[in-house]
Amino acid sequence: MPLRSLNSSVLVWPNRTDVDRAVRVWATRASEGHPEIRRLGYFGSYARGDWGVGSDLDLLAIVAESAKPFTQRPLTWDLTSLPVPAEILVYTEAEWRALESGGSRFAETLTREVVWVLPQPSESIASE
């Protein structure tokens, strides 16, 4: 029978509601520093609801356009105020449309999973 000592550590990780709330606050602030944002959302374990201790946050940004290479775009986004480790993928609108229409498994997963936090549902962009 397992015993628990009174001085053992207990890992607590932010739940989905807390992370969603934090992402929405962060997204509003991020949009002020990135006027090129068209949509912003998250996918992965927090979007699916199967997050756990150690889960990171997978963010997706759609921007009007960017002269920077795909691999360099995330470097201008400050993710440090989010309550869990986070990564962001930044696609231009043209790249996003091409990804959606390409039929890849990754595109299908994103389409199914993404929880969009910007714009609000009534402000959708033309790619929907």
DSSP file with accessible surface (Angstrom, degrees, kcal/mol):
  #  RESIDUE AA STRUCTURE BP1 BP2  ACC     N-H-->O    O-->H-N    N-H-->O    O-->H-N    TCO  KAPPA ALPHA  PHI   PSI    X-CA   Y-CA   Z-CA
    1    1 A M              0   0  204      0, 0.0     2,-0.1     0, 0.0     0, 0.0   0.000 360.0 360.0 360.0 125.3    0.0    0.0    0.0
    2    2 A P        -     0   0  127      0, 0.0     2,-0.4     0, 0.0     0, 0.0  -0.422 360.0-156.5 -68.4 140.4    1.5    3.4   -1.0
    3    3 A L        -     0   0  151     -2,-0.1     2,-0.5     0, 0.0     0, 0.0  -0.914   4.0-146.8-114.8 148.5    2.2    5.8    1.7
    4    4 A R        -     0   0  170     -2,-0.4     2,-0.2     4,-0.0     0, 0.0  -0.956  12.1-140.5-117.7 125.0    2.4    9.5    1.3
    5    5 A S    >   -     0   0   60     -2,-0.5     3,-1.5     1,-0.1     0, 0.0  -0.486  20.7-121.3 -80.8 153.1    4.7   11.5    3.6
    6    6 A L  T 3  S+     0   0  186      1,-0.3    -1,-0.1    -2,-0.2    -2,-0.0   0.711 111.0  51.7 -68.0 -17.7    3.5   14.9    4.8
    7    7 A N  T 3  S+     0   0  141      2,-0.1    -1,-0.3     0, 0.0     2,-0.1   0.241  81.9 122.3-104.6  16.5    6.5   16.6    3.2
    8    8 A S    <   -     0   0   53     -3,-1.5     2,-0.2     1,-0.1    -4,-0.0  -0.420  65.5-108.4 -77.1 153.4    6.1   15.2   -0.3
    9    9 A S        -     0   0  110     -2,-0.1     2,-0.5     2,-0.0    -1,-0.1  -0.549  23.8-158.2 -80.6 145.6    5.6   17.5   -3.2
   10   10 A V        -     0   0   93     -2,-0.2     2,-0.5     2,-0.0    -1,-0.0  -0.994  13.1-140.9-123.4 121.6    2.4   17.8   -5.1
   11   11 A L        -     0   0  133     -2,-0.5     2,-0.4    42,-0.0    42,-0.1  -0.734  17.8-171.0 -84.9 127.3    2.5   19.1   -8.6
   12   12 A V        -     0   0  125     -2,-0.5    -2,-0.0    41,-0.0     0, 0.0  -0.974   1.9-172.2-118.6 132.1   -0.3   21.4   -9.5
   13   13 A W        -     0   0   75     -2,-0.4    40,-0.1    40,-0.1    71,-0.1  -0.955  34.5 -95.1-124.7 144.2   -0.8   22.5  -13.1
   14   14 A P        -     0   0   33      0, 0.0     2,-0.1     0, 0.0    38,-0.0  -0.263  42.9-128.0 -58.5 139.5   -3.2   25.1  -14.5
   15   15 A N     >  -     0   0   64      1,-0.1     4,-2.4     4,-0.0     5,-0.2  -0.275  27.6 -95.9 -83.4 175.1   -6.5   23.7  -15.7
   16   16 A R  H  > S+     0   0   93      1,-0.2     4,-3.1     2,-0.2     5,-0.2   0.885 122.2  52.6 -60.7 -41.2   -8.1   24.3  -19.0
   17   17 A T  H  > S+     0   0   86      1,-0.2     4,-2.4     2,-0.2    -1,-0.2   0.930 111.2  46.6 -62.9 -44.3  -10.3   27.1  -17.8
   18   18 A D  H  > S+     0   0   69      2,-0.2     4,-2.3     1,-0.2    -1,-0.2   0.907 114.8  46.8 -64.2 -41.9   -7.4   29.0  -16.3
   19   19 A V  H  X S+     0   0    0     -4,-2.4     4,-2.8     2,-0.2     5,-0.2   0.932 111.4  51.1 -67.8 -43.0   -5.3   28.6  -19.4
   20   20 A D  H  X S+     0   0   32     -4,-3.1     4,-2.2    -5,-0.2    -2,-0.2   0.937 111.3  48.2 -59.2 -45.9   -8.1   29.6  -21.7
   21   21 A R  H  X S+     0   0  140     -4,-2.4     4,-2.0    -5,-0.2    -1,-0.2   0.932 112.8  48.3 -60.2 -44.6   -8.7   32.8  -19.6
   22   22 A A  H  X S+     0   0   26     -4,-2.3     4,-2.9     1,-0.2    -1,-0.2   0.889 109.6  52.6 -65.0 -39.1   -5.0   33.6  -19.7
   23   23 A V  H  X S+     0   0    0     -4,-2.8     4,-3.2     2,-0.2    -1,-0.2   0.912 108.0  51.2 -63.9 -41.3   -4.7   33.0  -23.4
   24   24 A R  H  X S+     0   0   87     -4,-2.2     4,-1.8    -5,-0.2    -2,-0.2   0.916 112.8  45.0 -65.0 -39.8   -7.6   35.4  -24.1
   25   25 A V  H  X S+     0   0   67     -4,-2.0     4,-1.9     2,-0.2    -2,-0.2   0.945 115.8  47.5 -66.2 -47.1   -6.0   38.1  -21.9
   26   26 A W  H  X S+     0   0   12     -4,-2.9     4,-3.1     1,-0.2    -2,-0.2   0.911 109.1  54.3 -59.9 -42.7   -2.6   37.5  -23.6
   27   27 A A  H  X S+     0   0    0     -4,-3.2     4,-2.4     2,-0.2    -1,-0.2   0.894 106.1  51.9 -61.3 -40.4   -4.2   37.5  -27.1
   28   28 A T  H  X S+     0   0   75     -4,-1.8     4,-0.9     1,-0.2    -1,-0.2   0.941 114.4  42.8 -62.2 -44.9   -5.7   41.0  -26.5
   29   29 A R  H >X S+     0   0  157     -4,-1.9     4,-1.1     1,-0.2     3,-0.6   0.902 112.8  53.1 -67.1 -41.1   -2.3   42.3  -25.4
   30   30 A A  H 3X S+     0   0   12     -4,-3.1     4,-1.2     1,-0.2     3,-0.4   0.875 102.5  58.6 -62.8 -36.5   -0.5   40.5  -28.2
   31   31 A S  H 3< S+     0   0   42     -4,-2.4    -1,-0.2     1,-0.2     6,-0.2   0.804 100.0  57.8 -66.0 -26.2   -2.9   42.0  -30.8
   32   32 A E  H << S+     0   0  148     -4,-0.9    -1,-0.2    -3,-0.6    -2,-0.2   0.872 113.5  38.4 -69.5 -35.0   -1.8   45.5  -29.7
   33   33 A G  H  < S+     0   0   57     -4,-1.1    -2,-0.2    -3,-0.4    -1,-0.2   0.563 121.7  45.3 -90.3  -9.9    1.8   44.7  -30.5
   34   34 A H    ><  +     0   0   26     -4,-1.2     3,-2.1    -5,-0.1    -1,-0.2  -0.657  59.9 172.3-133.1  77.4    1.0   42.7  -33.6
   35   35 A P  T 3  S+     0   0  102      0, 0.0    -1,-0.1     0, 0.0    -4,-0.1   0.684  74.0  72.9 -63.6 -12.0   -1.5   44.7  -35.7
   36   36 A E  T 3  S+     0   0   60     -3,-0.1    28,-2.5    27,-0.1     2,-0.1   0.566  70.3 119.4 -78.2  -6.8   -1.0   42.1  -38.5
   37   37 A I  E <   +A   63   0A  20     -3,-2.1    26,-0.3    26,-0.2     3,-0.1  -0.360  29.6 167.8 -63.0 132.9   -3.0   39.5  -36.5
   38   38 A R  E    S+     0   0A  93     24,-3.6     2,-0.3     1,-0.5    25,-0.2   0.680  70.5   1.8-109.3 -37.7   -6.1   38.2  -38.2
   39   39 A R  E     -A   62   0A   8     23,-1.8    23,-2.9    85,-0.1    -1,-0.5  -0.991  58.4-172.0-148.7 152.0   -6.8   35.2  -35.9
   40   40 A L  E     +AB  61 118A   0     78,-3.4    77,-3.1    -2,-0.3    78,-2.1  -0.988  21.3 140.4-147.3 133.7   -5.2   33.6  -32.9
   41   41 A G  E     -AB  60 116A   0     19,-2.6    19,-2.9    -2,-0.3     2,-0.3  -0.906  36.7-116.2-155.5-177.2   -6.0   30.4  -31.2
   42   42 A Y  E     +AB  59 115A   3     73,-1.8    73,-2.9    -2,-0.3     2,-0.2  -0.948  23.9 176.7-132.4 155.5   -4.7   27.3  -29.4
   43   43 A F  E     +A   58   0A  23     15,-2.6    15,-0.9    -2,-0.3     3,-0.4  -0.806  38.6  57.3-142.5 180.0   -4.7   23.6  -30.2
   44   44 A G  S  > S-     0   0    5     -2,-0.2     4,-2.6     1,-0.2     3,-0.3  -0.561 106.8 -12.7  91.9-153.5   -3.4   20.4  -28.8
   45   45 A S  H  >>S+     0   0   15      1,-0.3     4,-1.7     2,-0.2     5,-1.4   0.844 134.8  50.1 -60.8 -36.9   -4.0   19.0  -25.3
   46   46 A Y  H  45S+     0   0    1     -3,-0.4    -1,-0.3    10,-0.4    -2,-0.2   0.889 113.6  46.5 -70.1 -35.0   -5.6   22.1  -23.8
   47   47 A A  H  45S+     0   0    9     -3,-0.3    -2,-0.2     1,-0.2    -1,-0.2   0.895 116.6  44.2 -71.0 -38.3   -8.0   22.4  -26.8
   48   48 A R  H  <5S-     0   0  125     -4,-2.6    -2,-0.2     1,-0.0    -1,-0.2   0.706 109.6-122.6 -77.5 -23.1   -8.9   18.7  -26.6
   49   49 A G  T  <5S+     0   0   36     -4,-1.7    -3,-0.2    -5,-0.3    -4,-0.1   0.605  83.4 108.7  90.1  12.8   -9.2   18.7  -22.9
   50   50 A D      < +     0   0   95     -5,-1.4    -4,-0.2    -6,-0.2    -5,-0.1   0.023  42.9 138.4-111.3  30.4   -6.7   16.0  -22.2
   51   51 A W        +     0   0   74     -6,-0.7     2,-0.3    -7,-0.1   -35,-0.1  -0.202  24.7 173.1 -66.5 162.5   -4.0   18.2  -20.7
   52   52 A G    >   -     0   0   27      4,-0.1     3,-2.7   -37,-0.0    -2,-0.0  -0.916  45.2 -43.2-156.5-178.0   -2.0   17.1  -17.7
   53   53 A V  T 3  S+     0   0   85     -2,-0.3     3,-0.1     1,-0.3   -40,-0.1  -0.338 129.1  20.5 -56.7 126.6    1.0   18.0  -15.5
   54   54 A G  T 3  S+     0   0   51      1,-0.3    -1,-0.3    -3,-0.0     2,-0.1   0.324  87.6 145.0  94.5  -7.1    3.7   19.2  -17.9
   55   55 A S    <   -     0   0   24     -3,-2.7    -1,-0.3     1,-0.1     2,-0.2  -0.375  36.4-148.3 -64.4 140.7    1.4   19.9  -20.8
   56   56 A D        -     0   0   48     28,-0.1     2,-0.5    -3,-0.1   -10,-0.4  -0.506  16.4-109.8-100.1 176.4    2.5   22.9  -22.9
   57   57 A L  E     - c   0  86A   0     28,-2.6    30,-2.4    -2,-0.2     2,-0.7  -0.935  21.3-153.7-112.6 124.9    0.3   25.3  -24.8
   58   58 A D  E     -Ac  43  87A  34    -15,-0.9   -15,-2.6    -2,-0.5     2,-0.3  -0.892  17.4-168.3-101.3 115.0    0.3   25.2  -28.6
   59   59 A L  E     -Ac  42  88A   0     28,-3.2    30,-2.1    -2,-0.7     2,-0.4  -0.745   9.5-160.5-105.3 152.9   -0.7   28.5  -30.1
   60   60 A L  E     -Ac  41  89A   0    -19,-2.9   -19,-2.6    -2,-0.3     2,-0.4  -0.996   6.8-173.0-134.3 123.6   -1.6   29.4  -33.7
   61   61 A A  E     -Ac  40  90A   0     28,-3.0    30,-2.8    -2,-0.4     2,-0.5  -0.966   9.4-160.5-117.8 136.0   -1.5   32.9  -35.2
   62   62 A I  E     -Ac  39  91A   0    -23,-2.9   -24,-3.6    -2,-0.4   -23,-1.8  -0.982  18.4-173.2-111.3 122.9   -2.7   33.9  -38.6
   63   63 A V  E     -Ac  37  92A   2     28,-2.8    30,-1.7    -2,-0.5   -26,-0.2  -0.802  34.9-116.9-116.0 158.1   -1.2   37.2  -39.8
   64   64 A A  S    S-     0   0   24    -28,-2.5    29,-0.6    -2,-0.3    30,-0.4   0.957  86.8 -36.8 -57.1 -53.0   -2.0   39.3  -42.8
   65   65 A E        -     0   0  154     27,-0.2     2,-0.3    28,-0.1    -1,-0.2  -0.973  54.8-158.8-163.9 166.1    1.5   38.9  -44.2
   66   66 A S        -     0   0   45     -2,-0.3    26,-0.1    -3,-0.1     4,-0.1  -0.957  18.0-157.2-156.1 136.9    5.1   38.6  -43.1
   67   67 A A  S    S+     0   0  110     -2,-0.3    -1,-0.1     2,-0.1     0, 0.0   0.605  73.9  94.5 -85.1 -14.1    8.5   39.2  -44.8
   68   68 A K  S    S-     0   0   97      1,-0.1     5,-0.1     2,-0.1    -2,-0.1  -0.488  87.1-101.8 -78.8 149.0   10.2   36.9  -42.2
   69   69 A P    >>  -     0   0   81      0, 0.0     3,-1.6     0, 0.0     4,-1.3  -0.328  35.9-108.3 -64.2 152.8   10.7   33.2  -42.8
   70   70 A F  T 34 S+     0   0   73      1,-0.3     3,-0.5     2,-0.2    20,-0.3   0.862 118.4  53.0 -50.3 -44.0    8.3   30.9  -41.1
   71   71 A T  T 34 S+     0   0  104      1,-0.2    -1,-0.3     2,-0.1     4,-0.1   0.709 109.8  48.7 -70.9 -18.2   10.9   29.6  -38.6
   72   72 A Q  T X4 S+     0   0   90     -3,-1.6     3,-1.2     1,-0.1     4,-0.3   0.670  89.5  81.6 -94.4 -18.9   11.8   33.2  -37.5
   73   73 A R  G >< S+     0   0   13     -4,-1.3     3,-1.5    -3,-0.5    -2,-0.1   0.870  83.8  58.4 -59.8 -40.4    8.2   34.5  -36.9
   74   74 A P  G >  S+     0   0   39      0, 0.0     3,-1.8     0, 0.0    -1,-0.3   0.761  88.8  77.0 -63.1 -20.5    7.7   33.1  -33.4
   75   75 A L  G <  S+     0   0  124     -3,-1.2    -2,-0.2     1,-0.3    -3,-0.1   0.714  89.0  55.7 -65.4 -19.6   10.7   35.0  -32.1
   76   76 A T  G <  S+     0   0   63     -3,-1.5     2,-0.5    -4,-0.3    -1,-0.3   0.382  89.6  90.9 -93.9   5.3    8.9   38.3  -32.0
   77   77 A W    <   -     0   0   17     -3,-1.8     2,-0.8    -4,-0.1    11,-0.1  -0.895  68.2-145.3-106.4 122.9    6.1   36.9  -29.8
   78   78 A D        +     0   0  103     -2,-0.5     3,-0.3     1,-0.1    -3,-0.1  -0.762  26.9 166.0 -88.8 110.0    6.5   37.2  -26.0
   79   79 A L    >   +     0   0   31     -2,-0.8     3,-1.6     1,-0.2    -1,-0.1   0.337  45.7 103.1-103.2   5.2    4.8   34.1  -24.5
   80   80 A T  T 3  S+     0   0  118      1,-0.3    -1,-0.2     3,-0.1    -2,-0.0   0.688  70.8  62.0 -70.0 -18.6    6.3   34.5  -21.0
   81   81 A S  T 3  S+     0   0   76     -3,-0.3    -1,-0.3   -59,-0.0    -2,-0.1   0.579  81.2 102.7 -84.0  -5.7    3.2   35.8  -19.3
   82   82 A L  S <  S-     0   0   14     -3,-1.6     4,-0.1     1,-0.1   -63,-0.1  -0.463  79.7-124.9 -76.0 149.2    1.2   32.6  -20.1
   83   83 A P  S    S+     0   0   60      0, 0.0    -1,-0.1     0, 0.0   -64,-0.1   0.574  90.7  35.6 -75.9  -8.1    0.8   30.2  -17.2
   84   84 A V  S    S-     0   0    6    -65,-0.1   -28,-0.1   -71,-0.1    -2,-0.1  -0.938 103.6 -78.5-135.9 159.6    2.4   27.2  -18.9
   85   85 A P        -     0   0   78      0, 0.0   -28,-2.6     0, 0.0     2,-0.3  -0.317  58.4-168.3 -55.9 142.1    5.2   26.8  -21.4
   86   86 A A  E     -c   57   0A  24    -30,-0.2     2,-0.3    -4,-0.1   -28,-0.2  -0.967  22.3-165.5-140.1 153.4    4.0   27.7  -24.9
   87   87 A E  E     -c   58   0A 124    -30,-2.4   -28,-3.2    -2,-0.3     2,-0.4  -0.959  14.0-152.5-131.1 151.3    5.0   27.6  -28.5
   88   88 A I  E     -c   59   0A   9     -2,-0.3     2,-0.5   -30,-0.2   -28,-0.2  -0.985   7.7-156.5-131.6 137.5    3.4   29.5  -31.4
   89   89 A L  E     -c   60   0A  50    -30,-2.1   -28,-3.0    -2,-0.4     2,-0.6  -0.946  15.5-159.1-104.3 131.4    3.1   28.8  -35.1
   90   90 A V  E     +c   61   0A   4     -2,-0.5     2,-0.4   -20,-0.3   -28,-0.2  -0.944  13.6 176.7-120.5 111.5    2.7   31.9  -37.2
   91   91 A Y  E     -c   62   0A  30    -30,-2.8   -28,-2.8    -2,-0.6     2,-0.1  -0.871  27.0-126.3-108.9 146.2    1.1   31.5  -40.7
   92   92 A T  E  >  -c   63   0A  14     -2,-0.4     4,-2.7   -30,-0.2   -28,-0.2  -0.436  35.0-106.0 -77.0 164.3    0.3   34.2  -43.2
   93   93 A E  H  > S+     0   0   45    -30,-1.7     4,-2.5   -29,-0.6     5,-0.2   0.912 123.0  50.5 -58.4 -41.4   -3.3   34.2  -44.5
   94   94 A A  H  > S+     0   0   59    -30,-0.4     4,-2.2     1,-0.2    -1,-0.2   0.918 111.4  47.2 -64.6 -42.4   -2.0   32.8  -47.8
   95   95 A E  H  > S+     0   0   63      2,-0.2     4,-2.6     1,-0.2    -1,-0.2   0.899 111.3  51.9 -64.8 -39.7   -0.1   30.0  -46.1
   96   96 A W  H  X S+     0   0    4     -4,-2.7     4,-2.9     2,-0.2    -2,-0.2   0.928 109.5  48.4 -64.1 -44.6   -3.1   29.2  -43.9
   97   97 A R  H  X S+     0   0  117     -4,-2.5     4,-2.2     1,-0.2    -1,-0.2   0.918 112.8  48.9 -61.4 -41.2   -5.4   28.9  -46.9
   98   98 A A  H  X S+     0   0   60     -4,-2.2     4,-1.2     2,-0.2    -2,-0.2   0.911 111.9  48.8 -65.4 -40.2   -2.9   26.7  -48.7
   99   99 A L  H  X>S+     0   0   33     -4,-2.6     4,-0.6     1,-0.2     5,-0.6   0.941 111.9  48.9 -63.9 -47.0   -2.5   24.5  -45.6
  100  100 A E  H ><5S+     0   0   63     -4,-2.9     3,-0.6     1,-0.2    -1,-0.2   0.887 115.7  42.9 -59.6 -41.6   -6.3   24.2  -45.2
  101  101 A S  H 3<5S+     0   0  100     -4,-2.2    -1,-0.2    -5,-0.2    -2,-0.2   0.627  98.1  76.6 -83.4 -11.0   -6.8   23.3  -48.8
  102  102 A G  H 3<5S-     0   0   59     -4,-1.2    -1,-0.2    -3,-0.5    -2,-0.2   0.708  90.1-138.6 -74.1 -20.4   -3.8   20.9  -48.9
  103  103 A G  T <<5 +     0   0   47     -4,-0.6    -3,-0.1    -3,-0.6    -2,-0.1   0.672  42.6 158.2  74.5  18.0   -5.6   18.1  -47.1
  104  104 A S     >< -     0   0   48     -5,-0.6     4,-2.2     1,-0.1    -1,-0.2  -0.305  54.0-116.9 -72.6 159.9   -2.7   17.2  -44.9
  105  105 A R  H  > S+     0   0  210      1,-0.2     4,-2.4     2,-0.2     5,-0.2   0.885 116.9  54.5 -62.6 -37.6   -3.3   15.3  -41.6
  106  106 A F  H  > S+     0   0   82      1,-0.2     4,-2.7     2,-0.2    -1,-0.2   0.935 107.8  49.2 -62.3 -44.1   -1.9   18.3  -39.7
  107  107 A A  H  > S+     0   0    3      1,-0.2     4,-2.7     2,-0.2    -2,-0.2   0.907 110.6  50.3 -62.3 -42.0   -4.3   20.7  -41.4
  108  108 A E  H  X S+     0   0  109     -4,-2.2     4,-2.1     2,-0.2    -1,-0.2   0.909 110.8  49.6 -62.7 -41.1   -7.2   18.4  -40.6
  109  109 A T  H  X S+     0   0   31     -4,-2.4     4,-2.6     2,-0.2     5,-0.3   0.933 112.3  47.2 -63.1 -46.6   -6.1   18.2  -36.9
  110  110 A L  H  X S+     0   0    1     -4,-2.7     4,-2.6     1,-0.2    -2,-0.2   0.941 110.9  51.3 -60.8 -46.5   -5.8   22.0  -36.7
  111  111 A T  H  < S+     0   0   91     -4,-2.7    -1,-0.2     1,-0.2    -2,-0.2   0.896 116.3  41.7 -58.8 -38.8   -9.2   22.5  -38.3
  112  112 A R  H  < S+     0   0  168     -4,-2.1    -1,-0.2    -5,-0.2    -2,-0.2   0.868 124.4  33.2 -76.0 -37.7  -10.8   20.1  -35.9
  113  113 A E  H  < S+     0   0   23     -4,-2.6    -2,-0.2    -5,-0.2    -3,-0.2   0.758  79.9 114.3 -96.0 -30.4   -9.0   21.3  -32.7
  114  114 A V     <  -     0   0   19     -4,-2.6     2,-0.7    -5,-0.3   -71,-0.2  -0.212  46.3-157.3 -59.7 131.3   -8.3   25.0  -32.8
  115  115 A V  E     -B   42   0A  34    -73,-2.9   -73,-1.8     0, 0.0     2,-0.4  -0.935  19.2-146.2-101.6 106.9  -10.0   27.1  -30.2
  116  116 A W  E     +B   41   0A  59     -2,-0.7   -75,-0.3   -75,-0.2   -77,-0.0  -0.630  27.4 171.3 -79.3 130.8  -10.0   30.6  -31.7
  117  117 A V  E     +     0   0A   3    -77,-3.1   -76,-0.2     1,-0.4    -1,-0.1   0.594  57.8  71.8-110.8 -21.4   -9.7   33.4  -29.2
  118  118 A L  E    S+B   40   0A  30    -78,-2.1   -78,-3.4     1,-0.2    -1,-0.4  -0.985  91.6  27.2-138.6 139.5   -9.2   36.2  -31.8
  119  119 A P  S    S-     0   0   15      0, 0.0    -1,-0.2     0, 0.0   -79,-0.1   0.716  94.8-116.0 -71.7 173.1  -11.2   37.4  -33.6
  120  120 A Q    >   -     0   0   83     -2,-0.2     3,-3.0     1,-0.1    -3,-0.1  -0.304  38.6 -96.0 -66.2 157.1  -14.4   36.8  -31.8
  121  121 A P  G >  S+     0   0  108      0, 0.0     3,-1.1     0, 0.0    -1,-0.1   0.813 124.8  55.4 -50.5 -34.5  -16.8   34.5  -33.7
  122  122 A S  G 3  S+     0   0  116      1,-0.3    -2,-0.1     2,-0.0     0, 0.0   0.607 103.4  57.8 -76.7  -5.8  -18.7   37.4  -35.3
  123  123 A E  G <  S+     0   0  115     -3,-3.0    -1,-0.3     2,-0.0    -3,-0.1   0.062  76.7 156.5-109.6  23.5  -15.5   38.8  -36.7
  124  124 A S    <   -     0   0   47     -3,-1.1     2,-0.1     1,-0.1   -85,-0.1  -0.088  38.5-123.0 -55.1 149.8  -14.4   35.8  -38.7
  125  125 A I    >   -     0   0   28      1,-0.1     3,-1.7    -6,-0.1    -1,-0.1  -0.435  31.8 -96.4 -89.5 170.0  -12.0   36.2  -41.7
  126  126 A A  T 3  S+     0   0  100      1,-0.3    -1,-0.1    -2,-0.1    -2,-0.1   0.687 110.7  76.3 -62.3 -21.1  -12.8   35.1  -45.2
  127  127 A S  T 3         0   0   22    -27,-0.0    -1,-0.3     0, 0.0    -3,-0.0   0.583 360.0 360.0 -73.3  -5.3  -10.9   31.8  -45.0
  128  128 A E    <         0   0  132     -3,-1.7    -4,-0.0     0, 0.0     0, 0.0  -0.543 360.0 360.0 -78.6 360.0  -13.7   30.2  -42.9
